[in-house]
Amino acid sequence: MAWYLTVVPGPSRVLLLDANKPVDVFDLVELTDRIARVRSAFLFELGEELRVRVEQDGRQFDAPARVRAHMGPDAEKITELELGERTPS
């Protein structure tokens, strides 16, 4: 009898990179090719440049992210991050 290991991709997530160490400060709301919409206890400045790690479909990549907008009421604020060029992590 043969056993096979199937890798099932986990949920997507976005992590803040602080000194190249991933920090889980975001709750991912939506992820497209160039935009990540996230919730966070932190309110980043509009135009602020961050480094993030994106985990999606069992793969990881790092990318610069620019804070484009904050939307919604304070209790449910969504931050929109524009993702730059991806590099494998």
BELVEN-V870240 format. One record per pair of residues at least 12 apart in sequence whose ideal C-beta (glycine too) atoms are under 10 Angstrom apart, sorted by the first residue. I is the first residue (numbers start at 0). J is the second residue. Records with the same first field share a line. If there is no record, write none. Layout:
BEGIN
I: J ; J
END
This chain:
BEGIN
6: 57
7: 57
8: 54 ; 55 ; 56 ; 57 ; 58
9: 54 ; 55 ; 56 ; 57
10: 27 ; 54 ; 55
11: 27 ; 29 ; 30 ; 35 ; 53 ; 54 ; 55 ; 56 ; 58
12: 25 ; 26 ; 27 ; 30 ; 35 ; 37 ; 52 ; 53 ; 54 ; 55 ; 59
13: 25 ; 26 ; 27 ; 28 ; 30 ; 35 ; 36 ; 37 ; 39 ; 49 ; 51 ; 52 ; 53 ; 54 ; 55 ; 62 ; 64 ; 80 ; 82
14: 27 ; 50 ; 51 ; 52 ; 53 ; 54 ; 59 ; 61 ; 88
15: 37 ; 39 ; 41 ; 43 ; 49 ; 50 ; 51 ; 52 ; 64
16: 49 ; 50 ; 51 ; 52 ; 61 ; 62 ; 63 ; 64 ; 88
17: 49 ; 50
18: 50
19: 50 ; 52 ; 61 ; 88
20: 52
21: 50 ; 51 ; 52 ; 54 ; 59 ; 61 ; 88
22: 51 ; 52
24: 37 ; 38 ; 39 ; 40 ; 41 ; 43 ; 49 ; 51
25: 37 ; 38 ; 39 ; 40 ; 41 ; 49 ; 51 ; 78 ; 80
26: 38 ; 39 ; 40 ; 77
27: 53 ; 54 ; 55
28: 70 ; 71 ; 75 ; 77 ; 78 ; 79
29: 77 ; 79
30: 53 ; 55 ; 80 ; 82
31: 82
32: 82 ; 85
33: 62 ; 80 ; 81 ; 82 ; 83 ; 85
34: 64 ; 67 ; 68 ; 79 ; 80 ; 81 ; 82
35: 51 ; 53 ; 55 ; 62 ; 64 ; 78 ; 79 ; 80 ; 81 ; 82
36: 67 ; 68 ; 70 ; 77 ; 78 ; 79 ; 80
37: 51 ; 64 ; 76 ; 77 ; 78 ; 79 ; 80
38: 71 ; 75 ; 76 ; 77 ; 78
39: 76 ; 77 ; 78 ; 80
40: 76
41: 78
42: 66 ; 69 ; 73 ; 76 ; 78
43: 64 ; 65 ; 66 ; 69 ; 78 ; 80
44: 66 ; 69
45: 65 ; 66 ; 67 ; 68 ; 69 ; 78 ; 79
46: 65 ; 66 ; 67
47: 64 ; 65 ; 66 ; 78 ; 80
48: 63 ; 64 ; 65 ; 66 ; 83
49: 62 ; 63 ; 64 ; 65 ; 66 ; 80
50: 62 ; 63 ; 64 ; 83
51: 63 ; 64 ; 80 ; 82 ; 83
52: 88
53: 80 ; 82 ; 85 ; 88
54: 88
58: 85 ; 87 ; 88
59: 85 ; 87 ; 88
60: 82 ; 84 ; 85 ; 86 ; 87 ; 88
61: 83 ; 84 ; 85 ; 86 ; 87 ; 88
62: 80 ; 81 ; 82 ; 83 ; 84 ; 85 ; 86 ; 88
63: 80 ; 81 ; 82 ; 83 ; 84 ; 85 ; 86
64: 78 ; 79 ; 80 ; 81 ; 82 ; 83
65: 79 ; 80 ; 81 ; 82 ; 83
66: 78 ; 79 ; 80 ; 81
67: 79 ; 80 ; 81
68: 80 ; 81
END
